[in-house]
């Protein structure tokens, strides 16, 4: 198969949907000789901030000289971004080879799985195979959805991380914060330390009870952080020692993600992972994480941010209040949101900042019709219009934008990915 044919084969599995349970994943990994047991890992769950936290942990460990696998989702431009070793995306020829290997093994030895295995289960197995073959020293693995039944939850990591808990994917995880927390808490393993930035008392009480029942040390992020007013942020973190941490990622929410990364790295040290203080701090200071308050142009200023749930949108809205307070230029917003999201809650925090909103949709079946998005907020302010594709929306704004203006493209990582491809000249 060519790379394009391979991707087509993988994406066709999305029609199998999201199916709770680990039985298929366990059967598939057993068929492959349990590759996930070939490397130690850090497992990162939570509603928001999973990717940023995972990237910071991986960056620090790479700086310490370790060969590190990183598994995240979704990708922005190319599937290969999901699976990295030492921050290098898996080569396309390896995706083709491993997909063909997995396909033949399933069809030959477990044909019943061909009609049920999901896209994420298959790609997770592919990632684990690649990491095992690459002989990584450690893999940092982001949960795809929830925790308890996520395909990655076959791991027994050195450290588990639950970044935070908020409303998202309610149709799969439950309608309340506590129900969602119960699903995320499924990543807590026997005697494996867990680090969390969750703040709600009822969530922390749940985590404490589950951790205690499993003999898992629980580290709750609380008063360890003392912030300054600088952005990008320097902050004081008081953990096993007091240290000044520089986080280059924009947004005050990234301070908590960086602090979670430090807390997880401290737990890894207790597990025998050797990491100097300099490597820990330099690794976090060097991290890059695309599509999250990413500045891709300075004049005019263009931000990409994958806010796709109420908490993410609130965080983005808070950040936008702090930039261009004098409104020296026009504020443009391009928004494309998935139809299964809480659309009004995603858009509402961004309205006060915006002078003109262009509703659009990425090229994915789950995307909401931009005309439907427009029905949530009628009339000025702000001005509103519809463009049927992300490239059309960007072209419209670029025909009118001035150097002093600011453009934010948001609503989904799929929207951000297509925008990034546009600005990169990929499409």
RAGI-V579639 format. One record per residue. N is the residue number from 1. RES is the residue in three letters. NEAR is the number of other ideal C-beta (glycine too) atoms within 10 Angstrom. Layout:
((N & RES & NEAR) (N & RES & NEAR))
This chain:
((1 & UNK & 14) (2 & UNK & 9) (3 & UNK & 16) (4 & UNK & 10) (5 & UNK & 11) (6 & UNK & 20) (7 & UNK & 18) (8 & UNK & 11) (9 & UNK & 15) (10 & UNK & 18) (11 & UNK & 11) (12 & UNK & 10) (13 & UNK & 17) (14 & UNK & 14) (15 & UNK & 9) (16 & UNK & 17) (17 & UNK & 8) (18 & UNK & 16) (19 & UNK & 13) (20 & UNK & 12) (21 & UNK & 12) (22 & UNK & 17) (23 & UNK & 11) (24 & UNK & 20) (25 & UNK & 25) (26 & UNK & 13) (27 & UNK & 18) (28 & UNK & 22) (29 & UNK & 21) (30 & UNK & 10) (31 & UNK & 16) (32 & UNK & 18) (33 & UNK & 10) (34 & UNK & 13) (35 & UNK & 17) (36 & UNK & 22) (37 & UNK & 14) (38 & UNK & 16) (39 & UNK & 20) (40 & UNK & 18) (41 & UNK & 23) (42 & UNK & 29) (43 & UNK & 28) (44 & UNK & 32) (45 & UNK & 31) (46 & UNK & 26) (47 & UNK & 24) (48 & UNK & 26) (49 & UNK & 26) (50 & UNK & 23) (51 & UNK & 23) (52 & UNK & 27) (53 & UNK & 33) (54 & UNK & 29) (55 & UNK & 26) (56 & UNK & 32) (57 & UNK & 30) (58 & UNK & 27) (59 & UNK & 25) (60 & UNK & 26) (61 & UNK & 25) (62 & UNK & 22) (63 & UNK & 21) (64 & UNK & 20) (65 & UNK & 12) (66 & UNK & 18) (67 & UNK & 16) (68 & UNK & 25) (69 & UNK & 25) (70 & UNK & 30) (71 & UNK & 26) (72 & UNK & 23) (73 & UNK & 21) (74 & UNK & 18) (75 & UNK & 17) (76 & UNK & 20) (77 & UNK & 17) (78 & UNK & 15) (79 & UNK & 19) (80 & UNK & 17) (81 & UNK & 18) (82 & UNK & 23) (83 & UNK & 28) (84 & UNK & 22) (85 & UNK & 20) (86 & UNK & 14) (87 & UNK & 13) (88 & UNK & 10) (89 & UNK & 17) (90 & UNK & 22) (91 & UNK & 12) (92 & UNK & 16) (93 & UNK & 10) (94 & UNK & 18) (95 & UNK & 24) (96 & UNK & 18) (97 & UNK & 16) (98 & UNK & 20) (99 & UNK & 20) (100 & UNK & 13) (101 & UNK & 13) (102 & UNK & 20) (103 & UNK & 16) (104 & UNK & 10) (105 & UNK & 15) (106 & UNK & 20) (107 & UNK & 11) (108 & UNK & 9) (109 & UNK & 10) (110 & UNK & 15) (111 & UNK & 9) (112 & UNK & 10) (113 & UNK & 18) (114 & UNK & 12) (115 & UNK & 7) (116 & UNK & 14) (117 & UNK & 22) (118 & UNK & 19) (119 & UNK & 19) (120 & UNK & 22) (121 & UNK & 26) (122 & UNK & 23) (123 & UNK & 23) (124 & UNK & 27) (125 & UNK & 25) (126 & UNK & 24) (127 & UNK & 26) (128 & UNK & 30) (129 & UNK & 22) (130 & UNK & 23) (131 & UNK & 27) (132 & UNK & 19) (133 & UNK & 13) (134 & UNK & 17) (135 & UNK & 11) (136 & UNK & 21) (137 & UNK & 15) (138 & UNK & 23) (139 & UNK & 31) (140 & UNK & 29) (141 & UNK & 28) (142 & UNK & 24) (143 & UNK & 29) (144 & UNK & 24) (145 & UNK & 18) (146 & UNK & 24) (147 & UNK & 24) (148 & UNK & 18) (149 & UNK & 18) (150 & UNK & 27) (151 & UNK & 27) (152 & UNK & 28) (153 & UNK & 23) (154 & UNK & 18) (155 & UNK & 24) (156 & UNK & 15) (157 & UNK & 25) (158 & UNK & 19) (159 & UNK & 27) (160 & UNK & 29) (161 & UNK & 31) (162 & UNK & 28) (163 & UNK & 29) (164 & UNK & 25) (165 & UNK & 30) (166 & UNK & 21) (167 & UNK & 17) (168 & UNK & 20) (169 & UNK & 16) (170 & UNK & 15) (171 & UNK & 8) (172 & UNK & 14) (173 & UNK & 22) (174 & UNK & 16) (175 & UNK & 10) (176 & UNK & 12) (177 & UNK & 17) (178 & UNK & 14) (179 & UNK & 12) (180 & UNK & 23) (181 & UNK & 27) (182 & UNK & 20) (183 & UNK & 22) (184 & UNK & 27) (185 & UNK & 25) (186 & UNK & 17) (187 & UNK & 24) (188 & UNK & 23) (189 & UNK & 19) (190 & UNK & 9) (191 & UNK & 9) (192 & UNK & 21) (193 & UNK & 23) (194 & UNK & 26) (195 & UNK & 26) (196 & UNK & 28) (197 & UNK & 24) (198 & UNK & 23) (199 & UNK & 14) (200 & UNK & 14) (201 & UNK & 8) (202 & UNK & 13) (203 & UNK & 22) (204 & UNK & 17) (205 & UNK & 12) (206 & UNK & 19) (207 & UNK & 23) (208 & UNK & 13) (209 & UNK & 12) (210 & UNK & 17) (211 & UNK & 22) (212 & UNK & 11) (213 & UNK & 10) (214 & UNK & 15) (215 & UNK & 10) (216 & UNK & 17) (217 & UNK & 14) (218 & UNK & 19) (219 & UNK & 20) (220 & UNK & 17) (221 & UNK & 21) (222 & UNK & 10) (223 & UNK & 7) (224 & UNK & 16) (225 & UNK & 18) (226 & UNK & 12) (227 & UNK & 14) (228 & UNK & 11) (229 & UNK & 7) (230 & UNK & 10) (231 & UNK & 17) (232 & UNK & 13) (233 & UNK & 19) (234 & UNK & 15) (235 & UNK & 21) (236 & UNK & 14) (237 & UNK & 24) (238 & UNK & 12) (239 & UNK & 17) (240 & UNK & 13) (241 & UNK & 8) (242 & UNK & 10) (243 & UNK & 14) (244 & UNK & 11) (245 & UNK & 21) (246 & UNK & 15) (247 & UNK & 26) (248 & UNK & 15) (249 & UNK & 22) (250 & UNK & 19) (251 & UNK & 22) (252 & UNK & 16) (253 & UNK & 24) (254 & UNK & 26) (255 & UNK & 22) (256 & UNK & 23) (257 & UNK & 32) (258 & UNK & 26) (259 & UNK & 27) (260 & UNK & 28) (261 & UNK & 34) (262 & UNK & 27) (263 & UNK & 25) (264 & UNK & 28) (265 & UNK & 25) (266 & UNK & 19) (267 & UNK & 23) (268 & UNK & 25) (269 & UNK & 14) (270 & UNK & 12) (271 & UNK & 12) (272 & UNK & 8) (273 & UNK & 18) (274 & UNK & 10) (275 & UNK & 18) (276 & UNK & 12) (277 & UNK & 9) (278 & UNK & 10) (279 & UNK & 19) (280 & UNK & 25) (281 & UNK & 18) (282 & UNK & 15) (283 & UNK & 21) (284 & UNK & 26) (285 & UNK & 18) (286 & UNK & 14) (287 & UNK & 24) (288 & UNK & 10) (289 & UNK & 19) (290 & UNK & 18) (291 & UNK & 23) (292 & UNK & 26) (293 & UNK & 24) (294 & UNK & 20) (295 & UNK & 10) (296 & UNK & 16) (297 & UNK & 12) (298 & UNK & 8) (299 & UNK & 10) (300 & UNK & 17) (301 & UNK & 18) (302 & UNK & 23) (303 & UNK & 22) (304 & UNK & 25) (305 & UNK & 25) (306 & UNK & 24) (307 & UNK & 28) (308 & UNK & 23) (309 & UNK & 22) (310 & UNK & 20) (311 & UNK & 21) (312 & UNK & 23) (313 & UNK & 24) (314 & UNK & 19) (315 & UNK & 23) (316 & UNK & 24) (317 & UNK & 18) (318 & UNK & 13) (319 & UNK & 21) (320 & UNK & 22) (321 & UNK & 11) (322 & UNK & 11) (323 & UNK & 15) (324 & UNK & 16) (325 & UNK & 7) (326 & UNK & 5) (327 & UNK & 11) (328 & UNK & 9) (329 & UNK & 18) (330 & UNK & 20) (331 & UNK & 20) (332 & UNK & 25) (333 & UNK & 25) (334 & UNK & 25) (335 & UNK & 28) (336 & UNK & 29) (337 & UNK & 31) (338 & UNK & 21) (339 & UNK & 13) (340 & UNK & 13) (341 & UNK & 21) (342 & UNK & 16) (343 & UNK & 18) (344 & UNK & 12) (345 & UNK & 14) (346 & UNK & 27) (347 & UNK & 23) (348 & UNK & 16) (349 & UNK & 20) (350 & UNK & 23) (351 & UNK & 15) (352 & UNK & 12) (353 & UNK & 19) (354 & UNK & 23) (355 & UNK & 16) (356 & UNK & 21) (357 & UNK & 24) (358 & UNK & 25) (359 & UNK & 27) (360 & UNK & 28) (361 & UNK & 29) (362 & UNK & 20) (363 & UNK & 12) (364 & UNK & 15) (365 & UNK & 8) (366 & UNK & 14) (367 & UNK & 21) (368 & UNK & 21) (369 & UNK & 13) (370 & UNK & 22) (371 & UNK & 11) (372 & UNK & 14) (373 & UNK & 25) (374 & UNK & 16) (375 & UNK & 10) (376 & UNK & 16) (377 & UNK & 17) (378 & UNK & 7) (379 & UNK & 7) (380 & UNK & 9) (381 & UNK & 12) (382 & UNK & 18) (383 & UNK & 13) (384 & UNK & 21) (385 & UNK & 14) (386 & UNK & 18) (387 & UNK & 19) (388 & UNK & 13) (389 & UNK & 17) (390 & UNK & 28) (391 & UNK & 16) (392 & UNK & 14) (393 & UNK & 27) (394 & UNK & 22) (395 & UNK & 12) (396 & UNK & 18) (397 & UNK & 22) (398 & UNK & 13) (399 & UNK & 7) (400 & UNK & 10) (401 & UNK & 20) (402 & UNK & 9) (403 & UNK & 9) (404 & UNK & 13) (405 & UNK & 20) (406 & UNK & 22) (407 & UNK & 24) (408 & UNK & 25) (409 & UNK & 31) (410 & UNK & 28) (411 & UNK & 33) (412 & UNK & 27) (413 & UNK & 24) (414 & UNK & 23) (415 & UNK & 29) (416 & UNK & 29) (417 & UNK & 24) (418 & UNK & 27) (419 & UNK & 28) (420 & UNK & 21) (421 & UNK & 16) (422 & UNK & 19) (423 & UNK & 15) (424 & UNK & 11) (425 & UNK & 6) (426 & UNK & 11) (427 & UNK & 14))
